[in-house]
């Protein structure tokens, strides 16, 4: 404890709490860091396991009920758009202004202040956020979205209070900076108020079944067995002073008139006493509490994706996952970086061609092995690679600044953890794709044309070699012509893809048109291209079987069946067939 000091504020806090019925084990002391007033609890002597450490009476809790009772009744009247979150945040802010005259002053005086270095991303300037967090899920833009939600809450309660006679001065004193501080304190320190109403005759306390989730916007939701219970968050002084450490073993004790907990492990003299906030990833810890944990066993990378879907795809999605659960966020864990099945299912819909959509309509949750599964996982891989790239670029920008600020240190821990998870996810995904490749027949343009020398020679005569085609952007046209050629060869019984072509012809009938835009594009291509092709290579393209219908069919197969893949280190377009 040599780097910490006990302050008058923490002495006053413990005296105030005890005088109002709180229990604090004799060998515990609340202290403050030398460079900040971020509190911590330490032992002054060894403490055996199963020792009751802390308990506070319900009367010391700051709940919605006692907060709203301090405001005029107009604030809570039906139709008033003031949220519970805003009420407690505003109450805490106005209590802070009371100074030593306020009942909760000893508690509020020990809460972290931004000026002393305990601020998370919400308290940093856009320039600092850009420096340390750009490219992550806590970029300046994302932080501003959170702030804007809170700012709307602040404006709402400030306007309502300002319209009530006698409360104009209070509304004026409720500045944005003060409200932001209070909202952050509340969001980061709240417990469910269900703890206050637990039936002590029950043998099962509510805490083990409850999950407290601090959302991206800083609000707190309470879930029980995956369903929000409607419990409102509340502040519990003293109990919220313990810092977080994963896997800390404590047992909550919920009595009729107080709430506390028992430590389940032996505590040596001079060690910090921790709480367990639950399995929280570093993104949530940094946003809500202003710190991150090195090698956090509960760390995750959050992926956000909620694309607009047409009616057919949306109907399939609704069969895969309920609208209530389809919130567009997915998590990769440090111990299991595999993308969740709900994300894979979404990409199966996104990349599906017309016949694959028909299969998904009948079996929305099952994979379609072959092209669709490879396409879905290829798109996920590219998304992961892009996300890794943005994280890595941001890290390089701060390499020479690490160690120069507390916030920067925590931001670096957060970013490095994200990079580690993304790299693991990419490696695992690449392995999965290799397995899929081995189960499929993947055909390149070269493989489509190699067996047919005359056609290959005609392509080179009309379009040049690979580099020429790449330079002129004619790769796609050549691939389409190669598909048409193998369809013609198949008619003569001269195709090495006969079984695959047979399946393709079922899905792409000759006389079925594509959409109007594609139809017009192919028609224009046919009219512009084929006279010149027939003149340059009449023995190939002068054949009257090279019709507009054939070219249209080849175009539809190319659009529906081809993929841009990286195979053996070479990225190109391929046709993918199930074996």
C-alpha positions in Angstrom: 0.0 0.0 0.0 3.0 2.3 -0.1 1.8 4.0 -3.3 -1.6 4.9 -1.7 -2.8 7.3 0.9 -5.8 7.5 3.1 -7.6 10.8 2.7 -9.9 12.8 4.8 -12.7 12.1 2.2 -12.4 8.4 2.6 -12.3 8.7 6.4 -15.4 10.8 6.2 -17.1 8.2 4.0 -16.5 5.3 6.3 -17.6 7.3 9.3 -20.8 8.5 7.6 -21.6 5.0 6.4 -21.1 3.4 9.8 -23.1 6.2 11.5 -26.0 5.3 9.2 -25.9 1.6 9.9 -23.3 0.3 7.4 -21.0 -2.6 8.4 -17.3 -2.4 7.4 -15.0 -5.1 8.6 -12.5 -3.7 11.0 -9.4 -4.7 9.0 -10.5 -3.0 5.8 -9.5 0.5 4.8 -10.6 2.6 1.8 -7.8 4.6 0.3 -7.0 6.8 -2.7 -4.2 6.6 -5.3 -1.4 9.2 -5.1 -2.3 10.7 -8.5 -6.0 10.4 -8.4 -9.0 9.9 -6.1 -10.1 6.7 -7.6 -10.9 4.6 -4.6 -9.8 1.1 -3.6 -10.2 -1.1 -0.6 -7.3 -2.8 1.1 -6.7 -5.1 4.1 -4.8 -4.0 7.1 -4.5 -7.5 8.5 -5.0 -11.0 7.1 -8.7 -12.0 6.7 -9.9 -15.6 6.6 -12.3 -16.9 4.0 -16.1 -16.8 4.5 -15.8 -13.4 6.3 -18.5 -10.9 6.0 -16.7 -7.8 4.5 -19.3 -5.1 3.8 -23.0 -4.4 4.2 -25.0 -1.2 3.8 -28.6 -0.4 4.8 -31.1 0.2 2.1 -31.5 3.7 3.4 -28.1 4.6 1.9 -28.9 3.4 -1.6 -29.6 6.0 -4.3 -32.6 4.6 -6.1 -35.1 6.0 -8.6 -37.7 6.3 -6.0 -35.7 8.4 -3.6 -34.2 10.4 -6.4 -37.5 11.3 -8.1 -39.1 12.2 -4.7 -36.6 15.1 -4.5 -38.0 16.7 -7.6 -41.4 18.3 -8.2 -44.2 15.9 -9.1 -44.4 17.3 -12.6 -41.2 15.6 -13.5 -42.6 12.1 -13.2 -46.1 12.8 -14.5 -47.4 10.6 -17.2 -46.3 11.8 -20.6 -43.1 13.4 -19.4 -40.3 12.0 -21.6 -37.7 12.1 -18.8 -36.0 8.7 -18.4 -35.1 7.0 -15.1 -31.5 7.2 -16.1 -31.8 11.0 -16.5 -33.6 11.4 -13.1 -30.9 9.7 -11.1 -28.1 11.3 -13.1 -29.6 14.8 -12.5 -30.2 14.0 -8.9 -26.6 13.0 -8.4 -25.4 16.1 -10.2 -27.6 18.5 -8.1 -26.5 16.6 -4.9 -22.9 17.3 -5.8 -23.7 21.0 -6.0 -25.0 21.0 -2.4 -21.5 20.3 -1.2 -21.3 19.4 2.5 -24.9 20.3 3.0 -26.1 17.2 1.1 -26.8 13.9 2.8 -24.8 11.9 0.3 -21.9 14.4 0.3 -19.4 12.0 2.0 -20.1 9.5 -0.8 -20.1 11.9 -3.7 -16.8 13.5 -2.4 -15.0 10.2 -3.0 -16.3 9.6 -6.6 -13.7 10.0 -9.3 -13.2 13.4 -10.8 -12.1 13.8 -14.4 -9.5 16.4 -13.5 -7.7 13.8 -11.4 -7.3 11.3 -14.2 -10.1 8.7 -13.7 -11.9 9.7 -16.9 -12.7 7.1 -19.6 -13.3 7.8 -23.3 -16.4 9.9 -22.5 -14.2 12.5 -20.8 -11.5 12.7 -23.4 -11.2 15.3 -26.1 -11.9 14.2 -29.7 -8.2 14.6 -30.4 -7.2 12.2 -27.6 -9.9 9.7 -28.7 -8.7 9.9 -32.3 -5.1 9.3 -31.2 -5.7 6.3 -29.0 -8.9 4.7 -30.2 -9.4 5.5 -33.9 -10.2 2.4 -35.9 -11.8 0.6 -32.8 -15.4 0.3 -31.7 -14.6 3.3 -29.4 -13.6 5.7 -32.1 -14.4 9.4 -31.7 -17.6 8.9 -33.8 -18.8 6.0 -31.6 -18.1 8.0 -28.4 -20.0 11.0 -29.8 -23.0 8.8 -30.5 -23.1 7.8 -26.8 -22.6 11.4 -25.7 -25.4 12.5 -28.0 -27.9 10.0 -26.4 -27.0 11.3 -23.0 -27.1 14.9 -24.2 -30.7 14.4 -25.3 -31.5 13.0 -21.9 -29.9 16.1 -20.3 -31.7 18.6 -22.5 -35.0 16.9 -21.8 -34.7 17.0 -18.0 -33.2 20.4 -18.0 -36.0 21.8 -20.2 -38.7 20.1 -18.0 -37.1 21.5 -14.8 -36.7 24.9 -16.3 -40.4 25.0 -17.1 -41.4 24.3 -13.4 -41.9 27.4 -11.2 -39.2 27.6 -8.6 -36.8 25.2 -10.4 -35.4 27.5 -13.0 -32.2 28.1 -11.0 -31.7 24.3 -10.5 -32.1 23.8 -14.3 -29.6 26.5 -15.0 -27.0 25.0 -12.7 -27.4 21.6 -14.4 -24.7 22.1 -16.9 -23.8 19.5 -19.6 -20.3 18.9 -18.0 -21.8 18.3 -14.6 -24.5 16.0 -16.0 -22.0 14.0 -18.1 -19.9 13.4 -14.9 -23.0 12.2 -13.0 -24.3 10.1 -15.9 -20.9 8.4 -16.2 -20.8 7.7 -12.4 -24.2 6.3 -12.4 -23.8 4.1 -15.5 -20.5 2.7 -14.3 -21.4 2.1 -10.6 -25.0 1.0 -10.6 -26.4 -2.3 -9.2 -29.9 -3.6 -9.9 -32.5 -2.2 -7.4 -34.0 -5.7 -7.3 -31.4 -6.3 -4.6 -33.5 -4.1 -2.3 -36.7 -6.0 -2.8 -35.4 -9.6 -2.5 -37.6 -11.8 -0.3 -35.2 -12.8 2.5 -37.3 -15.9 3.1 -36.3 -17.2 -0.3 -33.5 -19.7 -0.4 -32.3 -18.4 -3.7 -31.0 -14.7 -3.8 -31.6 -12.9 -7.1 -28.0 -12.0 -7.8 -26.7 -15.3 -9.3 -29.6 -15.3 -11.7 -29.1 -11.6 -12.7 -26.9 -10.2 -15.4 -26.2 -6.5 -15.4 -25.3 -5.2 -18.9 -24.0 -1.7 -19.5 -25.0 -1.0 -23.1 -23.0 0.9 -25.7 -24.9 4.1 -24.8 -23.9 3.7 -21.1 -27.4 2.7 -20.0 -27.8 -0.4 -17.7 -30.1 -3.3 -18.4 -30.9 -6.1 -16.0 -31.5 -9.6 -17.5 -32.7 -12.8 -15.9 -32.4 -16.0 -17.9 -31.9 -13.8 -21.0 -35.0 -11.7 -20.4 -35.0 -8.1 -19.2 -36.6 -8.0 -15.8 -37.5 -4.3 -15.7 -35.3 -3.8 -12.7 -33.9 -0.2 -12.4 -30.3 0.4 -11.5 -29.4 2.0 -8.2 -26.2 3.3 -6.5 -25.0 1.5 -3.4 -22.3 3.6 -1.6 -19.3 1.7 -0.2 -20.2 -1.5 -2.1 -19.3 0.3 -5.4 -15.8 1.3 -4.1 -14.3 -2.1 -4.8 -12.4 -2.5 -8.1 -13.0 -5.3 -10.5 -11.0 -8.5 -10.9 -12.3 -11.4 -13.0 -13.0 -14.7 -11.2 -13.0 -13.1 -7.7 -15.2 -15.3 -5.5 -17.7 -13.4 -3.4 -21.2 -14.3 -2.0 -23.9 -11.7 -1.8 -25.9 -11.5 1.4 -29.2 -9.9 0.9 -31.0 -9.3 4.2 -34.4 -7.6 4.9 -32.8 -4.2 5.6 -29.3 -4.3 4.2 -27.1 -5.8 1.4 -23.5 -6.9 1.6 -21.2 -9.7 0.6 -18.7 -12.2 2.0 -15.3 -12.9 0.7 -14.8 -16.6 -0.1 -11.0 -16.5 -0.4 -8.1 -15.9 2.1 -6.9 -12.3 2.0 -3.4 -11.5 3.0 -2.5 -8.3 4.8 -2.0 -5.3 2.5 -3.8 -6.8 -0.5 -6.5 -5.1 -2.4 -10.1 -6.4 -1.9 -11.9 -6.8 -5.3 -15.4 -7.3 -6.4 -16.4 -9.2 -9.5 -18.4 -7.1 -12.0 -19.1 -10.2 -14.1 -17.5 -11.4 -17.4 -16.9 -7.9 -18.9 -14.8 -7.4 -22.0 -12.3 -4.5 -22.2 -14.5 -2.5 -24.5 -17.2 -2.3 -21.8 -14.6 -1.8 -19.0 -12.9 1.1 -20.8 -16.1 2.8 -21.8 -17.9 2.4 -18.5 -15.1 2.4 -15.9 -12.1 4.0 -17.6 -9.7 1.0 -17.4 -8.9 -2.2 -19.2 -7.3 -5.5 -18.1 -4.2 -7.0 -19.6 -5.0 -10.5 -20.9 -8.6 -10.2 -19.9 -10.1 -13.7 -20.0 -13.5 -12.3 -20.8 -12.4 -10.0 -23.6 -14.3 -9.9 -26.9 -14.4 -8.1 -30.2 -17.8 -6.7 -31.1 -18.8 -6.8 -34.7 -21.7 -4.6 -35.8 -23.7 -5.6 -38.9 -27.3 -5.0 -39.6 -27.7 -4.5 -43.4 -31.0 -3.7 -45.1 -32.4 -6.9 -46.6 -35.0 -7.3 -49.3 -38.3 -8.9 -48.4 -37.3 -12.4 -49.4 -34.0 -12.3 -47.4 -35.7 -10.6 -44.4 -38.3 -13.4 -44.3 -35.5 -15.9 -44.1 -33.7 -13.9 -41.5 -36.8 -13.8 -39.4 -36.9 -17.6 -39.4 -33.2 -17.7 -38.3 -33.5 -15.3 -35.4 -36.3 -13.4 -33.7 -36.5 -9.6 -34.5 -36.0 -9.0 -30.7 -32.7 -10.8 -30.7 -31.5 -9.5 -34.1 -29.8 -6.4 -32.8 -26.9 -6.4 -35.2 -24.0 -7.0 -32.8 -21.9 -10.2 -32.6 -19.0 -11.1 -30.4 -15.7 -13.0 -30.9 -14.3 -14.3 -27.7 -10.7 -14.4 -26.7 -11.1 -18.1 -25.9 -13.3 -18.8 -28.9 -12.8 -16.4 -31.7 -15.1 -18.3 -34.1 -17.8 -16.0 -35.5 -21.2 -16.9 -34.0 -23.6 -19.0 -36.1 -26.1 -16.1 -36.2 -23.5 -14.0 -38.1 -22.6 -16.9 -40.5 -26.3 -17.4 -41.2 -26.7 -13.7 -42.0 -23.8 -13.8 -44.5 -25.4 -17.0 -46.1 -28.4 -14.8 -46.9 -26.4 -11.8 -48.1 -24.3 -13.8 -50.6 -27.1 -16.2 -51.7 -28.0 -16.4 -55.4 -31.5 -17.0 -56.6 -31.6 -20.8 -56.3 -29.7 -20.7 -53.0 -32.4 -18.4 -51.6 -35.0 -21.0 -52.5 -33.1 -23.6 -50.6 -32.8 -21.2 -47.6 -36.5 -20.5 -47.6 -37.1 -24.2 -47.0 -34.1 -24.7 -44.5 -33.2 -21.2 -43.2 -30.7 -22.4 -40.5 -28.9 -25.1 -42.5 -25.7 -24.5 -44.5 -25.7 -24.9 -48.3 -22.4 -26.6 -48.8 -20.4 -25.4 -51.8 -20.5 -22.0 -53.3 -22.8 -20.4 -50.7 -20.8 -21.5 -47.6 -17.5 -20.5 -49.1 -18.9 -17.2 -50.2 -20.3 -16.5 -46.8 -17.1 -17.3 -44.9 -15.0 -15.5 -47.5 -17.0 -12.3 -46.8 -16.7 -12.8 -43.1 -12.9 -13.3 -43.5 -12.6 -10.1 -45.5 -14.6 -8.2 -42.8 -12.3 -9.5 -40.1 -9.2 -8.6 -42.2 -10.5 -5.1 -42.7 -11.3 -4.6 -39.0 -7.8 -5.9 -38.1 -6.3 -3.4 -40.6 -8.0 -0.4 -39.0 -6.9 -1.5 -35.5 -3.3 -2.1 -36.6 -3.1 1.3 -38.4 -4.3 3.0 -35.2 -1.7 1.2 -33.1 1.2 2.3 -35.3 0.2 5.9 -34.8 0.7 5.6 -31.0 3.8 3.5 -30.8 6.0 6.4 -29.6 3.4 7.6 -27.1 2.7 4.4 -25.1 3.4 4.9 -21.4 2.9 8.6 -21.3 -0.7 8.7 -20.1 -2.9 6.5 -17.9 -5.8 6.7 -20.5 -3.4 5.9 -23.3 -2.1 2.8 -21.4 -5.6 1.4 -21.0 -6.5 2.3 -24.5 -3.4 0.4 -25.7 -4.4 -2.7 -23.7 -7.9 -2.5 -25.2 -6.6 -2.2 -28.8 -4.0 -4.9 -28.4 -6.6 -7.3 -27.0 -8.8 -6.6 -30.0 -5.9 -7.2 -32.4 -5.1 -10.5 -30.7 -8.6 -11.8 -31.0 -9.0 -10.7 -34.6 -5.7 -12.4 -35.6 -6.9 -15.6 -33.9 -10.3 -15.4 -35.6 -8.7 -14.8 -39.0 -6.3 -17.8 -38.6 -9.2 -20.1 -37.6 -11.4 -18.8 -40.4 -8.6 -19.4 -43.0 -8.3 -23.0 -41.7 -12.1 -23.5 -42.1 -12.0 -22.1 -45.6 -9.1 -24.5 -46.5 -11.3 -27.4 -45.3 -14.2 -26.1 -47.4 -12.0 -25.8 -50.5 -11.0 -29.4 -50.1 -14.6 -30.5 -50.2 -15.4 -28.5 -53.3 -14.4 -28.3 -57.0 -12.9 -24.8 -57.5 -12.4 -24.0 -61.2 -10.3 -21.0 -62.4 -10.6 -19.2 -65.8 -7.4 -21.0 -66.8 -8.8 -24.4 -66.0 -12.0 -23.5 -67.9 -10.1 -22.7 -71.0 -7.0 -25.0 -70.9 -8.6 -28.1 -72.4 -9.8 -26.1 -75.4 -6.8 -24.9 -77.3 -8.7 -23.2 -80.2 -10.9 -21.2 -77.8 -7.9 -20.2 -75.7 -6.0 -19.0 -78.8 -9.1 -17.0 -79.9 -9.3 -15.4 -76.4 -5.6 -14.4 -76.6 -6.1 -13.0 -80.1 -9.1 -10.9 -79.2 -8.2 -9.8 -75.6 -4.5 -10.3 -75.1 -2.8 -12.2 -72.3 -3.7 -12.0 -68.6 -2.0 -8.7 -68.0 -3.7 -7.1 -71.0 -7.1 -8.2 -69.8 -6.4 -6.9 -66.3 -5.3 -3.6 -67.7 -8.4 -3.2 -69.9 -10.9 -4.5 -67.3 -12.0 -7.4 -69.6 -11.5 -10.2 -67.2 -15.2 -10.5 -66.4 -16.1 -10.6 -70.1 -13.5 -13.3 -70.8 -14.8 -15.4 -67.9 -18.3 -15.1 -69.2 -17.2 -16.2 -72.6 -15.4 -19.2 -71.1 -18.6 -20.2 -69.3 -20.5 -20.0 -72.6 -17.8 -22.1 -74.4 -18.0 -24.9 -71.8 -21.8 -24.9 -72.2 -21.3 -25.4 -75.9 -18.7 -28.1 -75.4 -21.0 -29.8 -73.0 -23.6 -30.1 -75.7 -21.0 -32.1 -77.7 -20.2 -34.3 -74.7 -16.8 -32.7 -74.5 -16.9 -31.1 -71.0 -14.9 -32.2 -68.0 -17.6 -30.6 -65.9 -20.5 -32.6 -67.2 -22.1 -33.4 -63.8 -21.7 -29.8 -62.6 -23.1 -28.3 -65.9 -26.1 -30.6 -65.6 -26.9 -29.0 -62.2 -26.2 -25.5 -63.5 -28.6 -25.9 -66.4 -31.4 -26.6 -63.9 -30.8 -23.4 -62.1 -30.2 -21.2 -65.2 -32.7 -22.1 -68.0 -31.8 -20.6 -71.4 -34.9 -18.6 -71.8 -35.1 -16.9 -68.4 -34.0 -13.3 -68.4 -32.2 -11.5 -65.6 -33.1 -8.1 -64.2 -33.7 -5.3 -66.6 -30.3 -3.6 -65.9 -28.4 -6.8 -66.5 -30.4 -7.7 -69.5 -29.6 -4.3 -71.1 -25.9 -4.6 -70.2 -25.6 -8.1 -71.8 -27.5 -7.0 -74.9 -25.3 -4.0 -75.4 -22.2 -6.1 -74.9 -23.5 -8.7 -77.4 -24.2 -6.0 -80.0 -20.9 -4.2 -79.5 -18.6 -7.2 -79.1 -19.7 -10.1 -81.2 -19.3 -8.5 -84.7 -15.7 -7.8 -83.9 -15.1 -11.3 -82.3 -16.7 -13.1 -85.2 -14.5 -11.1 -87.6 -11.3 -11.7 -85.7 -11.9 -15.4 -84.9 -14.7 -16.7 -87.2 -14.1 -20.4 -86.6 -14.9 -19.9 -82.9 -17.2 -16.8 -82.5 -18.7 -17.0 -86.0 -20.5 -20.2 -85.0 -24.2 -19.4 -85.0 -24.6 -21.1 -81.6 -23.0 -18.0 -80.0 -26.4 -16.3 -79.5 -27.6 -13.5 -77.2 -29.5 -16.2 -75.2 -26.2 -18.1 -74.6 -24.4 -14.9 -73.6 -27.2 -14.0 -71.2 -27.1 -17.5 -69.7 -23.3 -17.2 -69.2 -23.7 -13.8 -67.6 -26.3 -15.1 -65.1 -24.1 -18.1 -64.2 -21.1 -15.8 -63.8 -23.0 -13.5 -61.5 -24.6 -16.3 -59.5 -21.9 -18.8 -59.2 -18.5 -17.1 -59.4 -16.5 -16.0 -56.4 -13.3 -13.9 -56.0 -11.1 -16.1 -53.8 -7.5 -16.3 -52.7 -6.4 -19.8 -53.6 -2.7 -20.7 -53.2 -1.9 -17.1 -52.7 -3.5 -16.0 -55.9 -6.7 -14.0 -55.9 -9.0 -14.3 -58.9 -12.5 -15.3 -59.9 -13.4 -18.9 -59.6 -16.5 -21.1 -60.2 -17.2 -23.3 -57.1 -19.1 -26.6 -57.2 -19.9 -29.1 -54.6 -18.2 -32.4 -55.2 
